[in-house]
């Protein structure tokens, strides 16, 4: 009996430590609608680390695309600052391997910043629908979310 009680206490302590390390909340997910045959789409969200340990967003999957990558905009060395699309003000998008979220930190994945790139879309993303997305964190493990799809060109989640 004592052995069983000790086992239960150890399990509970393990779950408590695991819960503290899994302090990442996913807030305000959204994606943009895509035109008919667009090969890629993008999703955005906010990651809040309420835990005591850093965590990393390591990967993601969705049935809507062949693969999911994380991308960031980068200004090539030697180009002037400013807005994208203006002559002499060049921004490039590059894949990044993972997204770190330090304890107490909020990381916003947004247009013209770090974002979730949906590569090899199997069908267009349609305004008003939802996208299933599974995020894989180093510590928190898998987190499944439903992502509402806003209009094409939207700069924030649908209202």
N, C-alpha and C positions, 0 to 999 in steps of 0.2 A: 504494500500500500504506500509506504513512504517513498519507495523508488518511483512509483507512478506519479505521485505528487511532485517529486523533484523533476521528473521528465516534463510535466505540464508547466512548471515554473520556468524551466529552461526554454521551452518552446515559446512561452509568452514573452520572455525577455528577448529572444531572437526576433520575434515579430515586431516588438517595440523598436529595436534598433533598426530593423529593416524599414519600418514605417517612417522613422526620422530621416533616414537616408533618401527616402523616396518623396522628398518634399517639393517636387516640381508640379506646378499646376499649369494646364494649358487653357488659355482664355482667348476669347474673341476670334475663333478660327473663321476664315472666309476664303473664297476663291473667286476669280473672275470668269465670266462666261467667255467662251472661245468661238471664233468663227468656224464655219463648217468643217474644213479639213486641216485645221491647225494641228501640227504635230506635237506641240507642247502647250502646257497651261501652267498657271502658277497659283499657289495657295500661300496664305499669310496667317500668322497667329502670334500670340503673346505667350512667352514662357516666363513663369515666376517661380524662382527657387525659394521656397519657404523653409527649406531644410538647413541643416548645419554643415552639409557637405556639398562640394561642387558636383555637378552632374554634366553629362554631355548628351546631346541629341546625336546619335550615331547613324541613324538611318530611318527610312520610312518605306511603307508599301501601300499600294492602293490597287483595287481591281480595275480602276479606270485607266491605268497607264502601265506601260511595259516596265518602267523603272522610275524611281524618285531620287532626285539629287537635291543638294542644298547649294544655292548659288549666291554670290555676292557681287555687287558692282564695284569696279576698281578703276581708278583713274591712272592710265599709263604714265610712267615717268616722263617728264618733259612736256606734258600737256597742261594747258591753263585750267584753272578752276572755273566753276560756273555750272550752268544747267546743261543737261544732255541735249543734244540736237542743235546746239549753236556751234558755228564754225570755230575751230580751235579748242573746243571744249568737249573732249571725247571721253566717254565712259564705256568700259568693257564689262561684260558679265563673265564671271569665271566660277567653275565649280569649287566648292570647299568641302572638305571631308566630313566635318562635324561642327556642331555649334555648342560652345561651352556656356554653362549657366552657373556662375559663382553663387555661393550662399548669399541670400538676401538680394540678389540681382534680378532685374526684369530685362528680358531680351525680346525686342519687338521685331518680328520678321514681317517686312513691309515692302510695298512697291519701291523701286529704286534703292533697295537695301538688300540685306540678307533675306532670302525667301526660299520657299519650297518649289522646286521645278518638277513638273510632271512631264516626263519624257515618253513619247510614243503613246499619245492618247488613243484609246480604242474607240472613242466617240466624243463628239463635242461636249464641252461643259455647258449646260443650259441654265440660264437665269431661273431662280426659283427652286431648282433641284438641290440635292445634297450629294456630297462626295464622301465616301468612306475612306478614312486615312488611319493607318496604324503607325504610330511613332515609336521608335526604339531608342530608349535611353540606356546609358551605361549602367546606372544604378537603379533607376526607377523601373526598368524593364519596358514592356510593351504597354502603350496607352492607345486605346482605340477611340477615335473621335468621328463625329459627323460634321462635315464642313459645308455650310450654306453657300450657294453660288450666287454672287451679285452680278449686276449687268457688266458687259464688256467695258473696260476702261474705268471701272469703279476705283475709288481710292480708299474705300473702307468697306466694312461689312454691310450687308443689306439691312435695311431698317425693318 
